[in-house]
């Protein structure tokens, strides 16, 4: 059976580790894109460069100075806040190690909604109707979360969306089965969202990435207009920054057991 869990915030939440300037998921996504054989074919084997610092509106990475991709989290703003507030934080010290800082909120209750629970069963028309009446719709947290996700989806750039949940299964389950199960699961709810995106931004490319920690792989999918399909698989160790964040994740007993078990 394929299972999903929240990706530890040290692997995606910007500045979750204090005193570390490059604690940023956009950095490691840039490294995964550079390591991807499929993206190399698109770029002509040219380097994809992360843009830092960024002024408002700039794309996250370029090729030869030309905008190439923007990175976004496939997660509502409220859920991002809840996970950040309830996860242990780490502080890099002068000795090269990390001190643990207790979370802002001690219990692990989340008031935001997971994206798949929000979107499963909704159609493109449903999402467009919610988006069009953002100031008039119900003030429920669910609607607020849907609107925040729709605003992310409507980014008028070529985008790679990082799914902030990861996939695992029983000990003997092969990687190919986990990967296929994950893509099937995502395709139960994401087509309406990405069709909404296609209707609101035109001629933009869309990719979705998710992690399979048991096999230490990042799976990148592309959107073909009907569903997501496998685009490439890149090992974790192709990204120096991701491996660093994985090491930091191992320092937290809860996320160590959850992520690497």
C-alpha positions in Angstrom: 0.0 0.0 0.0 1.3 3.5 -0.9 1.3 5.9 2.0 1.9 9.7 2.1 3.3 11.9 4.8 4.2 15.5 5.1 7.7 16.4 3.8 9.8 17.6 6.8 9.8 21.4 6.8 13.7 21.4 6.9 13.4 20.2 3.3 11.2 22.9 1.9 10.5 25.8 4.3 12.7 28.8 3.6 14.8 29.9 6.6 13.5 27.0 8.9 17.2 26.6 9.8 18.5 29.8 11.4 21.9 31.2 10.5 22.0 29.3 7.2 21.8 31.6 4.3 21.1 28.9 1.7 18.3 27.1 3.4 16.0 27.3 0.4 14.2 24.6 -1.5 14.6 26.6 -4.7 18.4 26.0 -4.6 18.1 22.2 -4.5 15.4 22.2 -7.2 17.8 24.1 -9.4 20.4 21.4 -8.8 17.9 18.6 -9.6 17.0 20.4 -12.8 20.7 20.7 -13.8 21.2 17.0 -13.1 18.1 15.9 -15.1 18.9 14.3 -18.4 15.5 15.4 -19.8 16.1 19.0 -18.8 19.6 18.8 -20.3 17.9 18.0 -23.7 15.7 21.1 -23.3 18.5 23.4 -22.4 21.0 22.0 -24.9 23.1 20.9 -21.9 23.5 24.5 -20.8 23.7 25.4 -17.1 20.5 26.4 -15.3 21.3 29.2 -12.9 19.5 30.1 -9.8 18.7 33.8 -9.6 19.7 35.5 -6.3 18.9 38.0 -5.1 15.6 38.4 -6.8 13.6 41.5 -7.3 9.8 41.2 -7.5 8.6 39.3 -10.5 11.8 37.6 -11.5 11.9 33.9 -12.4 13.8 31.6 -10.1 16.2 30.3 -12.6 17.5 31.2 -16.1 19.5 29.7 -19.0 21.9 32.1 -20.6 20.1 34.9 -18.9 16.7 33.9 -20.4 13.9 33.0 -17.9 13.6 29.2 -17.7 11.6 28.1 -14.6 9.9 29.3 -11.5 9.6 27.1 -8.4 6.4 26.9 -6.3 5.2 24.8 -3.3 2.1 22.7 -3.9 0.8 23.5 -0.5 -1.6 26.0 0.9 -0.2 29.0 2.7 -2.0 28.1 6.0 -0.6 24.6 5.9 2.9 26.0 5.3 2.5 28.2 8.3 1.1 25.4 10.5 3.9 23.0 9.7 6.5 25.6 10.2 5.0 26.6 13.6 4.8 23.0 14.9 8.1 21.6 13.6 11.3 21.7 15.7 13.6 24.4 14.4 17.4 24.2 14.1 20.0 26.9 14.7 23.4 26.6 13.1 26.0 27.5 15.6 29.7 28.6 15.3 30.9 25.0 15.9 29.3 23.7 12.7 26.6 21.8 14.6 23.0 22.6 15.2 21.0 23.6 18.3 17.4 22.6 18.6 14.7 25.3 19.1 11.3 24.3 20.3 8.4 25.0 18.0 6.2 28.0 18.3 3.2 25.7 18.9 3.9 22.6 20.8 1.1 20.3 19.6 1.1 19.0 16.0 -2.5 20.1 15.1 -2.9 21.6 11.7 -5.7 24.0 10.8 -4.8 24.2 7.2 -5.8 21.5 4.7 -3.7 19.1 2.6 -4.0 20.0 -1.1 -5.3 16.6 -2.1 -8.1 16.7 0.4 -9.1 20.2 -0.8 -9.1 19.4 -4.5 -10.3 15.8 -4.8 -13.7 15.7 -6.4 -13.6 19.3 -7.6 -13.7 20.2 -11.3 -12.0 22.9 -13.3 -15.3 24.8 -13.4 -15.6 24.5 -9.6 -12.1 25.9 -9.1 -12.7 28.8 -11.6 -15.9 29.7 -9.8 -14.1 29.9 -6.5 -11.2 31.9 -8.0 -13.5 34.4 -9.6 -15.3 35.3 -6.4 -12.4 35.4 -4.0 -13.8 38.3 -2.1 -17.3 36.9 -1.9 -16.9 33.2 -1.2 -17.3 31.5 2.2 -14.7 32.6 4.8 -14.0 29.0 5.7 -10.4 27.9 6.1 -10.9 25.3 3.3 -11.9 28.0 0.8 -9.0 30.3 1.9 -6.7 27.4 1.3 -8.1 26.6 -2.1 -7.8 30.3 -3.2 -4.2 30.4 -2.0 -3.4 27.3 -4.1 -5.2 28.7 -7.1 -3.2 31.9 -6.9 0.0 29.7 -6.9 -1.3 27.7 -9.9 -2.1 30.9 -11.8 1.5 32.0 -11.8 2.2 33.2 -15.4 5.5 31.4 -15.8 6.8 28.0 -16.7 6.7 26.3 -13.3 8.0 23.3 -11.4 5.7 22.6 -8.4 7.2 20.8 -5.4 4.6 18.5 -3.7 5.2 18.9 0.0 4.2 15.4 0.8 6.3 12.3 0.2 5.5 8.7 -0.7 6.5 5.4 1.0 5.3 1.8 1.2 6.0 -1.5 2.8 9.6 -2.7 3.0 9.4 -5.0 0.0 7.6 -2.6 -2.4 9.8 -1.8 -5.5 10.5 1.8 -6.4 8.7 1.5 -9.8 5.5 0.5 -7.9 5.8 3.4 -5.4 6.4 5.8 -8.3 3.5 4.5 -10.3 1.2 4.5 -7.3 2.2 8.1 -6.4 1.5 9.3 -9.9 -1.9 7.6 -10.0 -2.7 9.2 -6.6 -1.8 12.7 -7.7 -3.7 12.2 -10.9 -6.9 11.7 -8.9 -7.0 15.4 -7.9 -4.4 17.5 -9.8 -5.9 17.5 -13.4 -8.6 20.0 -12.4 -6.0 22.3 -10.8 -3.7 22.2 -13.8 -6.5 22.6 -16.3 -7.5 25.7 -14.3 -3.9 26.8 -14.7 -3.9 26.2 -18.4 -7.1 28.3 -18.7 -5.6 31.2 -16.8 -2.0 31.2 -18.1 -1.4 30.3 -21.7 1.4 28.3 -23.3 3.2 27.7 -20.0 5.0 24.5 -19.2 4.1 22.7 -15.9 6.1 20.1 -13.9 5.5 18.5 -10.6 8.2 16.9 -8.3 7.8 14.6 -5.4 10.2 12.6 -3.2 10.5 8.9 -2.6 12.9 8.8 0.4 13.1 5.0 0.7 14.9 4.9 -2.7 16.5 8.3 -2.3 14.9 9.6 -5.6 13.2 12.8 -6.6 10.6 12.1 -9.3 9.8 14.9 -11.8 6.6 14.7 -13.8 5.3 16.9 -16.6 1.8 17.9 -17.4 0.5 16.8 -20.8 -2.8 18.6 -20.7 -4.8 15.6 -19.3 -2.6 14.2 -16.5 0.9 14.2 -15.1 3.4 11.6 -16.4 6.9 10.7 -15.6 9.5 13.1 -17.0 12.6 12.1 -15.1 14.0 10.5 -11.9 17.0 12.2 -10.2 18.8 10.6 -7.2 18.9 12.7 -4.1 22.7 12.8 -4.1 22.7 14.8 -7.3 21.8 17.8 -5.2 24.4 18.9 -2.6 21.9 21.2 -0.9 19.2 18.6 -0.7 21.6 16.1 0.9 22.6 18.8 3.4 19.0 19.4 4.3 18.5 15.6 4.6 21.4 15.5 7.1 19.7 18.3 9.1 16.4 16.4 9.0 18.2 13.4 10.5 18.9 15.5 13.6 15.2 15.6 14.4 14.1 12.3 15.9 10.5 12.6 14.7 11.3 13.5 11.1 14.2 10.9 11.1 11.8 8.1 11.8 9.1 9.4 9.6 11.2 10.3 6.6 13.8 7.6 6.5 12.0 4.5 7.9 
